[in-house]
Amino acid sequence: MRASITVTSRGEPFTIAGNMRVLLTSIAVAVAFTTLIRAQEESASPAEKAKTYPEVPKQYEVGEDTISPDGRFAILYPVRDEDSNEGPSFPNVLVRLKPYEVIKELDVDPAWKEMRGSPAAKWGGNQFVAIWRQMKWGNVDLVVYELVNDKIKREEKIWPEVVKYFDRDFHQRFLKKYPKEFDSYTFVADNSDVKSFEFKDHKLLLNISAENKPNLAPGPVWSAELYAVWDLDKAKFDKVDFKPGEISIRKPEE
């Protein structure tokens, strides 16, 4: 192919085909450079990507789904040592992220993120936070903290009040009839579409279920449900609808 030549306004020769090669080379270099940058970003480890809280101690990681709406508060989880068989060495804490300050050491057994028994949180604005533990079958140990001026103004332990209703029904209606059954039941949350705890204004709506054999073991089966409204200002139930389930006998699988 013979390169065509033209002349610039200054009388200098200008090669069209040669200029196209330079242009194509420049485009190829730019594409390669962009691809390299993207590859480096994608290859960054999750730990490197998560380093957005420089004031948080290195032995902790931030629970991203526990951060308050204004981004100021969150639950921290001990970083798991994959080379150790020991449990967490540091407690779970509720903190202000920046400037960093521990607001509350949580009254739960220390747990890694997503470990059974680890604390979870749901916020009611930036003033109230409901914290509970995530177990195998459901949620337990619900408590609500009210934050004012970056301090805990009030702690409302809701779970003992919830358990009273289930305990009374389980012992009076079930164990009296089946005294040889184990004196224990389990809180369950097997429907992902059902919200166990939900804030509405200065209220906390509760939808909680329990049964004694969630593992489908044979024998007498007890269950119950509780729908309630907790008044955050009064720190007590505003409404409770407790619904005992029908006691039945589950037969062994043949």
ABEGO torsion letter per residue (X at the ends): XBBBBBBBAAGBBBBAAAAAAAAAAAAAAAAAAAAAAAAAAAABBAAAAABABAABBAABBBBAAABBAAGABBBBBBBBBAABABBBABBBBBBBAOBBBBABBBBBBBBBBGBBGBBBBBBBEAABBBBBBBBAABBBGBBBBBBBGGBBABBBBAAAAAAAAAAAAAAAAAAAABAABBBBBBBBBABAABBABBBBEABBBBBBBBBABAAGBBEBBBBBBBBBBBBAAAGBBABBBBBBBBBBBBBBBX
